[in-house]
Amino acid sequence: MADTNPTKNYEKDADDQSLQTVAYMFAGLAMMLNIRLSYSAAPYALLRFKLPENLFSVFVRTTSSALELWCIPSMLLGNIMEQFFINTQDEPSNHYLGFKHEASDLQDKAGTLKGTATTQSEIELASTYLTDLDNDNNAETKLEAKARDLAGKAKTLHEEAGKITDPPELNYHATRLKEAAKNDSKSGLHQKAEELEQAAKRPGDASGQANQVIQAFETVEKNYNKLMAEYKKILEKKEMTTKLSSEDKDKVTDVVKAYLDVKNTYYQMLITYRIKKKANTEIGDGIGDGMILHKAIELYSAANKLAEAPELKAPEGQQDQDPHKELKEQLRGLATKLKAAVGDTGLQQALSELKKAAEPNQAEQIVTNALDVITKYKKVEGAYEKVKERESDYTKLANDKYGPVKEAFNALEEKFSPLKKSIENVLKLRVQELANKSEDLSKKAGALDISDLREKATQLANAASESSTGLQQKALLLVAAINSDTKVTTQAIDVIQQFEEVTDKYKELAKLQKYKQLLKSALEKQGQTLSSEEENVKEVYEAYNDLNTLYNKILNFTKVKHYSEQLNNAATPSSVNARNAIKYFNSLVDSYDKLGDNKSIVQSQLENLKSVYSDAVYFYKKCVLAWPSIITNWLNFLTFVILLIIYVTGGDNGHVTGYYWIMAISGFVFGINMVLVYAVDYRYLAFYMAGENSFPMVTSLILYFATSIFGNRRKYNSDFLVVLIDISIAILIALVASVLWTVAFYKYKTPIGGGGTPDWPQIISPIAMVIVGMGLVYSIYPGIAPGMIVPFYLIDKIEMVLLIATAFPPIIIAFLRKYKPSWSPQTDFLLQNFKFKFGGWTEYRADKPDSGWPVKEGDSVHGWIWHFFDILIPLQISLAVIFIYSLHYRDSSIARSIINQPKMSTFLSIIFYMCHEILLALGFPGMVGNNGAGGAVLLPVQYVGALLMVFLAFYSIGYITEYKKHDPCSWPTEGMTKWNALCYWLKMASKITNKNFKQLFTTDSRRDLLIILFKCVNWVNRKSKLIAYIL
């Protein structure tokens, strides 16, 4: 069941690109221009259409309301498009067009990678047939050719290492490696391999020459490891990495390739002889010689003392009262398992038998014993890892007994390493081990006699080992092929394909609820007695993991070759199969990741292939979101062009209805465009908001210069020209924005699949910021505060203050995002607890994923500081309540201290609006930073905020209209209860709001505006007559 997730290995383009940053800023600015035209330019447009000046507020209200209303359905449409993309992008068939579009390039890049991998695979699978020393240490017939091959490859390594001249740190180690491979004193691997070649030509003991080859290779290996360690250090330091040219990196890659050739060839010869030699020289007799067996005995002794430690036992007679009884049982059980694994029936026994097998005439037996030693050692490793996981508990309860265990294992690990390498680097032995582990898995799965699991367990057992079709049998055929004089590619591919079958069957078994329950229970009972069912399930789990771990270490270049070939076939232009292309590419990347230091051999080809693959996968987002966002940006530009045409035509009276409906259409375009811009690349939202909030300053400057130049009504038709200039500049800005957006995002690969799993509950804070910040602002500003509480002469001054102040919050956030991303509310996208994600509004370490392995721990980031701004949420709500309360209870102390009090009313009005600006500047990046980008949180929250903002603004207009109708002397809610009064105002506001809604769907704006004017005049006349009558 291979992974068919298209986004698993998708590679987006780097963020913080200047072009994309500027494009987002201009997009934010361009989208706010229609708001500018519906508000600031309204008085001049009114006069151009020959409408009475006292219709100003009505004209502004109707055009702006139409704009706001029509953005709601289009925002919903944008959200539907985003949700559609998020919920369909993981279906491979939806990417058919993308793979069809990139098929030729995909085939080309996969073919190139396959060529390189094929060469390495042939070296990896080279024969070991008759390349050893026999029982009398005479060379077998194929050893001569293998030694000659090794000599040639050592010479190549010598030449490639000699090419590394810079930087000096690399040159030093490269020179040591060069000399170890071949030197003038004839002590290099090249010369020793040639001497072995000559010895293999004649009868007689060749062990002396073989020993020298072994020693020479170990010197080469040591110097190569030092070179690579230094190279990794350089790559970790940015200042050093910049000094490395691509040519320098290519030289290192050539050395890696040359060394891998040497290593593969070396481990394909002298296999049994090398194991014998290591067994004789490394194992020892276990009596104070400091060798492997002695270290194993020391570990056994330390583990035994830990298992029997009094501190891990409850005091006599107080077992039931001991609060740590269960913990002590677990710790004692884990220590006992370690003791058993290293004891005289475990590793010690295997080591003794291997040493015995190193005696003459035991060539076949020694391979079996060597594999048994590796198996038993891995059990010791596993048991020790379980003990180490509970280090804190052992340290608290029995530190003096735990310390020696740790020291003893580290000593054993160091001593065992040479013997381990001699076995684990031999492919033939690893494949034989794979066959053994397959057989073990088959037995364990076959023994899983639980009714709910039996069917799937049997299928797994058969896939692992059954007649001629199981993995065990395929692995044994590969061993036989490697040990013969024929090509082994077919057998290797059979092993790869059969292992996939085993994996599929295991995953089917692991999906079963019964299996999950038993496994969870078994893993929780570390060191405790398990039921038979738990024990059986745990054995299957461990057997599969052992098999999988081993498989991931072998045949990796052959896997790369196989999967690149399958990908090539899946991308055939005439018969593209998107599902297979995705499946084989994911398998290919998994195999590539297992190459370790050898990645560099195929790195450039893999990266080229990944780029084309990512283009194919991104094509779906292009069609659903990116290209539609380009279209809507151009539509935004087009609406301004049409608006200009409508504005300048129509004779003296103009097309006021056309002007109105184009503003409404621009609202529709605005809504969907904003959603799509958010959806394309959430990483740039901070820059979008900086551009969006710069529009008040920009448009005010436009108005200032326009009125300064053309404000003389005697000389110019000022009212006409001011709006004309506004629209013209809007066209220019929208054009620049559209061009920038098109160039920036036509090919640029943005993130897909959202921003990850939201971090609850941290994300609640930015969600609340956006909903309150967006939803509440226009229900109060500007109609109620400052409109109804601030002295009239101060309103313009408040606007001027806000004009400047509102630009600061988003610009500050944008600067933080650019230069200190970890400390911005969006935080940085880094490796957090072995998972790539945004840091979030909590404390985390900014680990750098490019610092090598293990990942270098980054600085501590206190992302929780942004929660301090949560106080603005209740503050904005409280101010809204205070303003409305003050209007209805004018005799209260709060009302008297606010209404028409210049300082206090001005201050609170500014604070209210700045709460809105700060909350939005923090809230949107905060949702991204808490991994809420994409369709799951960000856009739905934005839509909810927009709904509240628009409809509360409409209700506010209805409320203000009703409020202003009444004289405080004859207040309509006089004598009512507070609840009834509230219901009255809500009811009346609703009636007026509904009426206003109906007026938005007009076919003749001039007529409707004049009717409103006529009604207002009549109302004023009636009111005047009533007052006159009373007087």
N, C-alpha and C positions, 0 to 999 in steps of 0.2 A: 504494500500500500504506500507507494512513493508519494512524496509531498507534491501536490499540484497547486499550492498557494502561489499565485503569480507575483505577489508582492514580497515574498520571503527574501529574495536576493535582488530585488529592484534597487538600483542605485540612483538616488536623486542628485541633481547638480548642487554644488556648494552654495551656501547662503552668504549673506553679506556682500553680494555682488553690487557694484556701484550702479550699473544700468537698471537692475531690478529695484534697487532702493529708490532711485529717482523716479522710476515708472510708478511705483506705489505712491510716492508723495504727490506727483502730478495727478494721479487718478483721484486721490482724496480731494485735491483742490478743484479739479474739473467737475466732480460730481456735486459740489456745493454751489456751483455758479447759478443754477436755476433758482436756488433759495435766495441768492443775492438779487436776482431779477424780480422775484415775487415780493420782496420786502423793500430793499433800499431804492430800487429804481421805480417802484410803484407810483410815487407822486408825479414823476415826470411822464410816465406812460399814461397816467390818467389824463393829464393835460393834453398830451398828443392826440388822445381819442376824443377830445372835446367834451369831457365829462366834468360835472361840477366838482370843485375842490373838496366840498364837504362830504363827498363820497369816498374820500381817501381810505378811511379805516375799513369800510365795507369792501372796497376794491381789493385791498391788501388781504383781508380775511378770506374772500372768496377764491382768489388766485392761489394763495398759500394753502388753503384748505383742500382745494382740488389736487394740488401737487402732493400733499401729505396723504390724502385718501387713496389716490391711485398707486402710491408706492406699496400699499399693504398687499393687494393681490399679487403684484409682481414679485414682492419679497417671498410670498408663499410659493410662487412658481419656482423661484430660485432655490428655496429650501427643498422643494420636491425633487428638483434636479440633483441637488447634493445628496439627498437621502437615497435617491435611485442609484447614484454612482456608488455610494458607500456600500449599499446592500447588494450590488451586482458585480462589483469589481473582482471578487474572489472566484467568480465562475469562469473557468478557463475558456469556455466556448465564446464568451463575450470579447475575448482578445484575438479572435480569429483575424479580423481585419488588420490589427496591428502586426501580427506575425506574417500575414500575407504581404503587407506593405514592406516589411523589413526582411523578407525571406532570403533574397539574394545575398544581402550583406551578412545575414546570420549564417548562411551556408558557407560563405567565404571565410568568415572569422572562425567558425567551428572547424572547418577543414584545415586551416593554418594551425590551430591548437592541436588537432588530431595528429598532424605531421610531427610536431615536436614531441608529443606524448608517446607516439608510436616508437620513436627512436629510444626514448627512455624505458618504455615498456619492454622492448626487446632486450635491453641490457638487464633490466630487473628480472626477466624470466629466463635468462641465459642458463644453459645446461650446467649441471654439476657432475655429469657422467664421467667417471674414472678420472677425477681431478684431485685425488687424495693420495696419501701414502698407505701402503698396505700394512699388514701386521708386522712385516719385517722392515718397515720404513723405506721400502722401495717405491719409487714413483710409479703411479698408474699411468696408463698410456696417454691420457688426455691432459695430464698435468703440464707437460712441456708447452703445449699451445696456450694453456690458461696462464702460465707464468709469463710467456712472451707477451700475451695480451696485457697482463698487469704491468709489465715493464713499459710498454708503449703508452699506456694510460698515465703511468707515473711521470713519464717524460712530458706528456701534454700538461699535466698539472704543474710541473716545474716551469713550463713556458708561460702558462696563464698567470701563475702567481708572480712571475717576474715582471708582468706588465703593470702591476699595481705600484705606482710610484707616489701617489698623493691620496690622502693626506699622510704626513709622516707617521702618524700612529698606526695606520694600516700598513704602510710600507715596511715597518719594522717586523710585524708579524708575518706579512706576506713573504718577506725575505727568508724568515725562519722556515716557513712552509716550503718555499722553493728549494731550500737546501736539504730539507728532510725528504723531498721527493726525488732529488737527484743532485749530487754534488761531486766535486773533484776528488774528494778523499774516498770515493767509492763506498760510502756508508749509507747512501740514500736508498730509498725503496726501489728505484729504477735499477740500480746496480745489483741489489740483492735479489730482485726478481729475475734478472738475467743470469745470475749465478745459479738460481734454482732451476731455470730453464736448461742450463748446461748440465746440471746434475741429473735432471730428468731424462736426458738423452742416453745416459749410460746406466747399466745396472749397478746396484749398491745402495748403501744407506744415504738418503737425502735429508735426514732429519736436521742436520746442522744448517744446511741452507734454508730449510723450512723455518727453523727457529729464528734465523736472521731476518727472513721476510716478515715474520710475525712481529718481531721487535721493531723493524723499520716502519711497518704500517702503524704501529702504536705511536711512534714518534710523529708520523704524518698526522694522525688523528688528533693528537694533543695540540700540535701547532695550528691545525685547521680550526679546532674549537676556540683557541685563543684569538685567532683572526676574526672569527664570526662574533665572538663576544665583544671585541673592540668595535666591530662594525655596528652592532646593535647599540652600543653606547653612543656612537656618533649619530645614529638615526634618532636617538632620544633627545639629543640636544639640537634645538632649532638653529642655533647660531653655527653649529658644525654642519648640519644637514645642508644648509644653503651653499656651503663651500663644495659640496659634492656635485659634480656635473653628472649628466645622464651617462656620459662616457665612463666616468668613474664607477657608477653603479653597474654598468654593463660588464665592466672588468671583474667586479666581484661576482656577478652572476656566472660569468665564464669559469671562474674558479670553483664556484659551487657545483656547476655541472661537471667539471673535470674531476673534482673530488668524489662526487657521487658515482661516476664511472669507476674510479679506483676502488671505492668502498664495495660496490656491488660485485666487482670482479674478485676482490680479495675474499669476500665471504662466500663465493661460489667454489672455492678451492680449499683443500686442507681441512675440511669440515671436521671429520672424526679425529684427525690428528690434533687439531687445535683444541678440541674439547678434552681429549686425553691429557694434553699438556697442561691445560688450565686446571683440570681435576687433580693432577699430580702435584702441581705447584701451589694451588690456591686453597684446596680444601683442608689439608692437614689431618692430624689424628685426634684433635680435640683436647689435647693435654697441654695447656699452657703455651701453645706456639703462636697464639694471636691470629690464627687463620680462620677461615669461614666456619668450620665445624666448632671451633672453640668459641667463637662469637655467638653461634647459635645456642650453645650450651649456657653461656652467660645470660643470654636473653631468657632462656627457659627458667633459669634460677631466679632472675629478677621478677619474671611474670608469676612464678610460683609464690614468691614472697608477697607479691601484691595481692594475689588471689586469697592467700591465707592470712592477710593482715588482720589483726584484731580490730583495727579501726573500722573494718568493713563488715564486722559482725556485731550483732546486738549483744549487750551484756547478758551473761547467763541468767536465765529465768525472767528476762525482761523483754523478750522478743516482741510480744504483743504491744508493749507500751512504747517501743522505740518509734518516734515519728519519722525516722529516716529508714525504716525497715525495707521498704520497696526499693528505694534508691540504692541502698547497700547491696541488696540482692542483685540488682542490675549491674553494678560496678564489679561485684565479685564474679558474676557470670561472664562478663566481657573479658576479664583478666584470665579466667579459666579457659576460655576459648583460645586466647592468645597462647597460653601455656601448651594447650593440646596441639595447636598448629605447628609450634616449633619443637615439640617434644620428640621422644624416641619412636613414635609411630607417625610422626609428621616430617618436618624438614630435616631433622637430624638423621632419620632413617634413610631418606632420599639421598642425602649427601654421602652417607657411608656406602650406599649401594652404587652411586656414581663413581666413587673413588675405586671401589672394587672392580667395576666394569672397565676402568681405565687400564687394567692389566691386559697383556697380549691376548689375541684371539677373541676379543669381545666387541668387535667393530659394530655389529648390528645391535647388540644389547646396549651399547653406550648411548645411542641416540634415544632409545626408549627411556633410559635412566636420566638422561639430560633433560628431556621434556618433563619427566616426573619431578625433577628438582625445581624447574621453573613453576610448575603447577603448585607444588607445596610452598614455594617461596611466596607466590601470590596470595595464597591463603594466609600466610603470616602477615603480609602487607595489609590485607583486608581486615584481619583481626586487630592489628595494631591501629589502623585508621579509626576503627570503632572505639578503641580505648582512647585515642587521642581526641576524638570528638567530645569526650567527657572530661577533658583535662581539668577544667575548673572544679568539677566535683571531686576528682581524685586529689587535686591539690589541697582542697579544703579538708578532706577526711584522712588522706594518707600520703601526704606530700613526700615524706622520707622514703616511701616504698615506690611511689610513681616515678620519681626522678631517675633512679637506676634503670627502670624499664625504658625510658626515653633514650638514655645514653646508650644502653645495650643495643637497641634497635638501630640507632644511627651508626654505631660501629659495625653492626652486621651488614647494613645497607652498603656502607663504603667498601667493605671487604668483598661483598658478593658481586659488586658491579662488573669487574672484568669477566668473570665466568658468565654472568647474565648476558653481557654483550656478545660473547662468543656464540651463544645459543640463539638469542633473539634476533640477531642481524642476519641469520641464515634463513632465507625464504623457504627453502625446502622443509626445514624444521618447524617453521611457523605454520606452514600449511598442514603439516602432519599434526601439529597441536590443534589446528582448526578442526581437523577430522575427529580428533579425540574429544574435543569440547562439543562437537555436533552430536557425537554418540552419547555423551553425558546428558545433553539437553533432551535427546530423544528418550532416554531412559526415565529422566525425571518427569517429562511431560506424559509419558506412557503410564507412569505410576500415579498420575493425578486422577484418582478414581472417585470423583465427586460428580453426581448426576448432572448438575447444571453446567459443569465444565467439561464433561467427558468428550463430547463431540469435537469441540475446538482443540482440546488438548491432544486428542488422537491425530488430528490434522497437523498440528505442530510437530508431534513426534515423527510422523511420516515424512514431513518436509525436511526434518533434520537428519533422518537416517531411515532409508527404506530401499531394499534391494539395490537397483542401479540408479535410482533417481534422487536419492537423498543428498543432502549437503555433505555428509560424511563420505559417501561414495565418490562424489564429484571431487572432493578434496584429495582423496587417495589417488584418484586418476591423475590429478595435477602433480602430486608428489612423484608418481611413477614417471610422468612425462618429463619433469625437471631432471629426474635422475636417469634420463635416457638421452639419446643423441638426436632428438627430433624437436621441431618447434612446438611450443606449448600454448600458443595464444588461444586456441579453441577451448582447451581445458580450463584456462584461467577465466574466460568469459562464462563458461558453464558454472563455475564456482560463484562468480558475481551474481549471475541471474538466479541461482538457487538460493543464495543468501537472501536476496530480495523476497523470494517466496517464503523463507523461514520468517523474515521480519513481518511480512503481511499476516502470516498465520498467528504469530505471537501477538500482534496488535489486535487481531480479532478476539483472541482469548482475553487479552488485558482489558478489553472494553466491557466484558461481562461484569455485572454488578456484584455477583458472588465473588469473583476473583478480586475485585477492588476491595471489598470488605475484608476478606481474609488476609490480603497482602497488607492493608493498612494496619490491621490488628497485629500482624506478625512483626512489622517494622517498629511498631510502638513498644513492643515487649522486648527491647534489647536486653540480652543477658538473662531473660526469664524463660521459664518452661513454656513451650508452645503446644497447642493441640496438634494432632496428626494432620488435620486439614491445613492448618496454618503453616506447619512445617513443610508440607508438600508444595504448597503455593510459593512459599519463600524459596524453596530449592529450585523451582522452575524459573522464578524471577532472577535469582543469582546465576543460574546456569546460562540463561539468555544474555544477561549483562556481561558475563565473562566472555561468551562467544562474540558478542558485539564489540567489546573492547579490543579483542584480538583482531577481529576482521578489520577494524578501523586502522590498524597499524600495518597492514600488508596490502600488496597489489595496488597501491594508490595510483601509480602512473598508468597501470593497465586499466584501472577504473576511469581515469581521466580520458584515456584513449577511447574506451568503450562508450562512455556517455557523450563525448563530443561527436562520435560517429553516429550514435542514435539521434542526437540533436540535429545533426546534419541531415539525416533522413527525414526527420519530422518537419524540417523547414524547406522541403522540396517545394518550389513555387507552385507546381501544378497540383500538389496534394498536401497542402499545409495542414498539420495536425497540431492545433494550439495546445491541447491538453498534454500531448506527449512532449512537445517542445518545452513546456514549463516543467514537467516532471523530470525530464532528462537534464535540463539546465540546473535545477535544484540539486539533483544527485551529483552533477558535475562539480558544482561549487562545494558541496560537502566533501567530495573526494579531494578537491584542491586544498581545502582547509586542513586536511590531514597530512599534507606534505611537509609541514614544518619548515625547516631551513631551506628545503628544496623547492619551495614555492617560486623562488625567483627565476627558476628555469623556464616556467611557463607563465610567469606573472603578467608580462606585457600582453601576451596573446589572450589570457583570461580577461584582463581588464578591457581590452578591445571588444571581446565578445560580450562582456557584461554591459558595456555601453550600448551596443546594438540591441541586446535583449531588453534593456531598460527602455530604449526608444519604442520597442514593440509593445511593451506593457503599458507605457505612458500614453500610447496612441488612444486608448479608450478614454482616459481622462481628458485628453485633448478634445476629443469629439463631444464629450458630455459637458465639460466645464471650461476648459482653457480657451478653445476657439469660440464658444458662445460669449465668453467674457470679452474677447477681442471685438466681436460683432456688436455687443452692447456698448462698448466704449465708442465705437464709430457711430452707433445710433445716437449716443449722447451728443456727439459733435453735430450730427445731421439735424437734430431737433433745434439746435441753436441757429443753424443755417436757415431752416424753414421759418423759425421765429423772426429772423432778420427780414426775410422776404415779406412775411405777413405785416411786420411793423412798418416797413417803408412803403408798402402799397396800400391801396384802399382810399385814396384821396384824402380830403380834409379830415373826415371822421375816422378813417382807418377801420381795420377789422378787429374790433374789440373781442368778438366771440372767438374768432380764430386765434387771437393772442391767448385767450383764456384756455382754449382746448389744447393748444400746443404746450402751455405750461402744465396742464394735466397729463398730457402724454409724456412730457419730460419727467414728471413724477413717476410714471410707470417704468420708464427706462432707468431712472435713478434707483428705484427699488431693486430690480433684478440685477442691475449692474453692481450695486453695492454688495449683494449677497455673493455673486460670482467672483468678484474681486477678493472678498474674504476667503472664498472657497479655494481659489487657485493656489495660494501659498500663504498659509497663516504665519510663517516666519517673519514676514515683513509688515505685520499689522501695526507695529509701533510707528513705522515710517508713514504708513497710510494716515494714521491719526494725526501725525505731525502736519502732514499736508492739508488734511481736512480742517484742522483748527487754525491754519494760517490764512484761511479764506477771509475772515472778517477784516484782518489787517490789509490784505491785498486789495479787496474790493473797496475798502474805505479810501485807500490811496488812489484807486482808479477814480472814485467819485470826487475826491479832493482835486486832482489834477484836471478832470473834465470840467468841473464847475469853475476852477480858477481860469482856465483858458476860454471856455465858451459860456461863462455865467452871465455875460452882459446881454440881457434880453433885447436891448435896443439894437444891438449889432448882430446877434445870432438868434436863431430859433433854438434857444437853450434847452427847452423841455424835450424837443425832438432829438437834439444832438447828444444829450447826456445818455439817454437810453440807447441810442445808436452806437455810441462808443462802448457802452457796457456790453451790448450784444456782440459787437465786433471783437472785443478783447476776450469775451467768453468763447467765441468761435476759435480764436487763435490758441487760447489755453487748451481747449478741448481737442484741437487738432494735434498740438504737441503731445498731449496726454495719450491720444489714440495711437499716434506713431510710436511713441516710446513703449506703450503697452504691447503693441504688435511686435515690435522688434525684440522686446525683452522676453516675451512669453510664447512666441511662435514655436520655438524649439526647446526652450529651457525646461528641464525636467524638474517638476516641483514634487513635494512629498505626496504620497498617496496613502489612503487608508486612515486618514485622521492623524491625530497626534498621540495616539496610544490610549491606554486605559485610564480614565479620569481618576485622580487622587482624591478619594473621599476620606475625610470631610473637608480637606483644605480647599477644595474647589468651590465649596458652598459660598465662601466669602466673595470671590470675584463674580460669581453668578449674581449674588445679592447686589453687588456694586453696580452691575450693568442694568439689572431690572429696575432698581430704585433710581439710579442716575439717569437712565433714559426715560423711564415711565413717568416720573413725577415732575420733571423740569418744566414742561410747557403747560402744565395745569396751573402753575403759579406764575411763571415768568413769561412774558413781561406784563400780562394783564392785571394780575393782583399785586405782585411785587416786581418792579417798583410802581406799576401803574396806579394802584389804588391806595398805597400807603406812604409814598414818598412825595414830597412837595414837587410840583410839576417842573419847576425850574432846574431841579437836580437830575431829572431823568436822563438828559443828554450827557451829563457828566458821568453818570453811572455807566452808560454805554461806552464812553471813551475809556474808562478804567478797565472795563471788561474786554474791550477791544484788544488791549495790550496783555492783560493778565491771563486771558484764556489760552494764549499761545504757549505759555510757559510749561504747564504740566506735560502735554504730549511731547514737546520738544526735549524736555529734560529726560523723559522716558526713552525717547529715540536715541539720545546721546548715550544713555546707560546701555541700551540694547546694542549699540554699535561698539562702544569702547570698553564696557564692563558688563558683558552679558550675564555673568553669574549673579550680579547684584541688581539686575533689572527685574521688574515684576514678571517678565517672561522667563527669566532664569536661562540657564544654558542647557543645551542638549548634549548630555554626557553619559558616560558609563556609570550607572548607579546600581550597586549591588548586583553586578554581572548582567545588567539589563540597560539598554540604551533608552533614555527617557529624559524629559526635562526635570530639573532639580525640584521644582515646586516650592510652595511657601512653607518650608520646614527647614530644619538644619540638615545639611548634607555636605559631602565632600566632593569637590569638583575634580573627580578623577579624570585623567587624560587618557583616552583610549589608544592614542598613538604613541604611548610611552613604552611600548613593549609589554612583555609578560614576565612576571606579574605586573599588573597595571600600577603605575606610580600613583600613590595617593596624593590627591590635590589638596588645595587649601579648603579649610572649613568655611562654608557659606551659610549665613544666618538668614535664610529666605523667609523665616517667620516674621521678620521686621515689617513686612508689608501688611500684616494683620493689624498693625497699629492704626492704619487708615480705615479699619472697619468702623471706627467711631463716627466717620462721616455719614454712614448709612442712617443711624438713628438721628443724627444731627439734621440731615436734610428733611427727613420725615417730620421731625419735631418743629422745624421752622415752618413747614407747610401748614401744620396744624395751628401753630401760633398766629400765622398771618390770617387764616380764615376765622379763627376764634376772635381775633382783634376786630375784624370787620363786623361781627355780629354782637360783640359785647364791648362797645366803644367806651362804656363807662368803667370798664375794668382797668386795673392798674397796668396790666400788660399792654392793653390797647393805647392807653394814654402815654405810655413810654415809647411807643413805636410809631403809631400813625401820625404823619405830618411832623415827626421829630427828625429834623434833617440828618443828624449824625447817626442815630440808632437805626432809623429806617434804611438809610443808605448802606450802612455797614452790614445789616442783616440781609439785604437784597443781594449785595455782592457776595457774601458768604454762601448764600443759598445757591447762586449760580456757579460759584467756584466748586462747591461740593459736587455738582453735576459734572463739571469738567474733570476734576481729579478722579472721581469714581470711574468715569469712562476711560480715562487715560491709564488707570491701573487695572480695571476690570477685564477688558478685552485681552491685553497681554497676559494678565493673571490667569485667565482660563486656559490660554495656550501653555503657560508655564506649569500649570497643574494638570497637564496632559488631557485637556478637554477640547483640543482643536478638532475640527472635522464635524461630521454630522451629528455626533452624539450629544454635544453640549453647546459648543460655540454658536453655531447658526440658529438652532432653536431658541436659545436664550436671547440672541439678538432680535429674533422675530417677536418674541414675547415682549421685550422691551419696546420695540417699535409699535406694536399694537397698543400697549398702554400709553405710550407717548402721544400717538395720534388721537385715540379716542378720549383720553383724559383732556387733551387740548381742546377737542370739540366740546366736551362737557363744560370745560372751563369757560368757553365763550358763551355757552347757553346760560351758565350760572351768573356770569358777570352781566349779561344782558338783562336777566331777570332782576338781579340785585339793583342795577341802576334805574330800573323803572320806578322804584318805590322811594318815597320820602320817609326819612327816619321818624317824622312826626306821626305817620300812619303806617306803621310797619306791619306787613301782612301776617307775621307769625306771632303777633302780640297775643298773649294769653294761652298760647299753645304749649304743650309739653315739649321737652327737648326732642323726644323721638318724633313727635308729629311735625315739629318744625323742620327736622332733618328730612323727613319724608316729603314735606312740601317743596323744599329747595331742590331735592333730587328729582321730583316729579316735574317741576317747572323747567328745570335745566334740561331734562330729557325731551320735553315737548319742543323747546326752542332748538335743541340739537337736532332732533328729527326734522324739523322744518328747514334748518340750515342744510341738512344732508340733501333734501329734495332740491334745494336751490342749486346744488352743485351740478345737477344733470340738466343744464340749460341749453337751449338752442339759440338764445338771443340774449347775450349778456347785457347789452346796452338797455334793452327793454326792462330786464329784471332789476338792474341797478337803479334806473329812473323810478320804477315802481316803489322800490324801497325808500328812495328819497321822498317820493310823494307821500308815502305813509308816515314817514318821520315828521314831515312838515305838518300834516294833518294832526298828528298826535300832539305836537308842540302847540298848535293853534288851540286845540281842545283844552289842553292843560292851561294855557294862558287865559282862556275865557272863564274857566272854572275858578282860577285864582282871582280874576277880576270880579266875578260874581260874589265870591266869598268876601272880598274886601268891600 
